[in-house]
């Protein structure tokens, strides 16, 4: 993490709010505590954000942009590769995101109850990318002819959502979760 002196006031505020949320839970974070932790005055804090919820929303938007960039990197690196290998890396990255910080997962889960536009757009991009990889498999004749690619893409998204608590609770690694998910989804979908 960058030193406080290298971070802008806005970055310090978001970082402070996340650190506090990580320690005491999102519902117990106060603007006063954020100001002290971020080493900014209350007027400075309020010039950036009206409340803790907006700070956390801004952090979610920032995190979504980071994950989107990393996911695009997986797609770019995998261009021309086996679509299943690219899909594996893509899913691993998404699942790994949730274990990098428990607060990250909690905030994302909270955001998904009433997601900000950035999260909605991220999920739709993710679904579109998964759908594209599945269409490549379909075009290669590797999926059964009767498989609904859109349905299968939706099941991948739902599967990641279902696997996330198991990954967070360290019942399985992201790689194990991805392996089980794709095994379940592809068992009846791939041509023998």
N, C-alpha and C positions, 0 to 999 in steps of 0.2 A: 504494500500500500504506500502511496506517496506520503511524504511528510506533510504535516499541516501547513507549513509555510509554502509548499508547492501547490497546494490545492486552493481553488477559488472558494470564496465564502459559501457559494451555493453547494459546491461539492462537499465542503466540510459539514454543512448542515445536513445534507442527505446521509453522509457517512455516520455522523453522530446519531441521527435518528435510527438508523439501522443497527448500530452497535447497542443502543439503548433497548431497542425492540428485541434484539437477540438475548440480552441479559434479563429483561423484566417482562417481556411480552408486549405486543403491539398496543394493547388497550391501556397500558399503564405509562406510556410515554407522554411527557408534558412538553409544551413549548419552552418553558423555563429550563427544564433539564437539557433540552436540545441546545438552547443558546449557550448554556454553561459548557457542555461537552464540545460544541463546535467553536467555542471561544469567539463568539460574536455577541454583539449587543442585541437586546430584544427588538429594538427598532430595525436593526439590520435583518434579523431573522424574519420579522413580519414584512419587510420590504420584498422578501423572496417568496414567502409562503404564509397563507392566512391561518393554517392549522396543521396539525401533525398528519392528518389524513392526506392533505395535498403534498406534503413532503414524501410520504410513502408512495403516493401515486406517481410522483415525478421519478422516484427511484425505480419503480416498476417499469416505467417508460424507458428509462436508461438501460435497465437490465434486458428488456426485450430487444432493444437495438443491438446490444452486445451478443445475445444469443442468435439473433437473426444473422449477424455478420459471421459468426462461427459456423452456423448451419450452411450459409452460402459457401463458405470455404470448403466444407465437406462435399458439397455438390460440385464445386469447381474442380477440386482435386480428383473426384471420382468420375468426371466426364469421360465417357467412353469405356468405363469399367463395367464389371458385372453389376447390374442394378440391385441385386440382393446384397452384395458387399457394400454398396453405397447406402442402401437402406439400413443395413446393420450399423454402420458408422453414424448415420443420421440419428437413429433411435438411441444409440449409446450416448451421443452428445446430449440429447434432450434429457435422458434419464440422469446422466452425470450432473447436469445443471442443478437438479433438485437436491443432490447430496453435498454440493459445495458449501452450502450454508442452510441450516434448518430454517432460519428466518426467511431465506430466499424462497423456500418451498411454502412456508406459512403465508407469506405475503402474496405469492402467486396464487395459492389456493383461495385466499380471501378475495383477491382481485377477480378470480374467475366466477365468484358468486354474482358480482356485478362488475364485469370486466371493463377496464378502460379501453378505449378504442385501440390503443397500441397492442393490447393483449388479444383482442378480437382479431385484429389484422394479422398478428403473429400466428395464431391458431389456423387462420384461413390460408396463410402462406405455407405453413407446415403441411396442411391437408393437401394443398395443390401440389407441393413438391412430392409428397408420398404418392399421390395419384399419378403424377408424371412417371415416377419410377415404376409403378405397377403397370402403367400403359406400355412402357418399354418391354417389361416382361411379357405382357400380353402380345405385343407385336412380334416378339421373338418366338412366340408359340410355347412359352414355358408355363403359362397359366391355362387351366382348363377353359374350354370355350364358353362354358356356362357360368363362369365366375363374373360377378358384377364388380368391376374395378372400383367404382365409387363407394359401394358398400364395404369392400375390403379396405379401402383407404380410411373410411370412418371407423372401422374396427381397429385399425392400427392406432388411431388417436385415442379411442376408448380404452384400448389395451394399455397404452402408456399411462393413462390416467389411473387404471386399475393397478398397474405394477408399481407406481410411484410410492404408495405407502409401504410396500414391502422393501423397496430400496431404502427409503428413509429410516425404517426400523431395523435396517441392516440384516434383514432376513435373507436377502440375496443381493448380489452386486448388480450394477447396471448391465453388465455383460450377461449375467445369468438371466436377468429379467428379460432382456432383449431376446436371448436364445429361446426361452420358454414362449414368449409372445409370438415370435415368428414361427416357431414349431407348431403352435396351436393354429395360427392363421393360415399357414401354408400347407399344413398336413393334408387338407382336402382341396387345396386350390391349385397346387402345382401339378403338372403332368408328371406321370411316373417315368 
